Amino acid sequence: MTRIHKGSSPPLRLTALSFARTWPTLDEVSLAYMELEQDSYFSLFSSADITTYIDRSLHYGKQAAQKIALPTSSGLDELLNVVLRSGAAVRFDDGTSSQSHWVRAQYKPKEKQIVIYRSSLEQLRQFFARAHFNVSPDDLIALHLYHEWFHHLEVTRLGRTDRSLPKIIVHKWGPFKQRAYVERTREIAAHAFTQHALGISWYPSLLDHLLHYEEKGWSNGRIREHFQQIRTQIEAHYALIVPKIEEEPS
Ligand SMILES: [Zn+2]
């Protein structure tokens, strides 16, 4: 276990950050479930569908991190080189005042361009600073970059996650069935890819949820309680096997 340096330099690498010591955490299955819940067809999913989409899209992202030649060192320069060599352009955007800070980054498939919003980098810097962690700015960029690079790899090399999974029946007229792809699976896979490529112990969408509850003024205790409720709910309703979180002693 790497010791955490609080306060000033040197910046803390994300791989050295022990999340569970500072924040409430939630396992990847629960977080993937929360992602899937935002799919427009979620109400049509059976328990079996939910398990399938979660398991298979998590697997798709993890497998991609093994299949793709990742940078051999953990420096941002090398990651940028690998991304550029794969045919993607990278642009940093200062955003406008109307730009929501919830938009972290995006991939524009037509232009094959990854856009990273500086407002998102700053939001995360502040999040970690509030807990007295001076996190490596390069790692925060890498966190965004890996996610969007996965979307680039999906359309250029791997195939889109949703297209590799069974479609969902959205309408039935007698013998005719209309089916659709489940697009949120792409996000589940992108987070899994990011986690494994970056070598961090936590599923990245955890940050979004923590920020969301912090903004509502919730204490860590309340968030922890809420996360426990979510786990219980998922276990009760959907027969998903939710791994228990091993809380590290503080
Ligand atoms: Zn995405």
Boltz pocket constraint, residues with backbone or C-beta under 6 A from the ligand:
constraints:
  - pocket:
      binder: B
      contacts: [[A, 147], [A, 151], [A, 186], [A, 187], [A, 190]]
      max_distance: 6.0
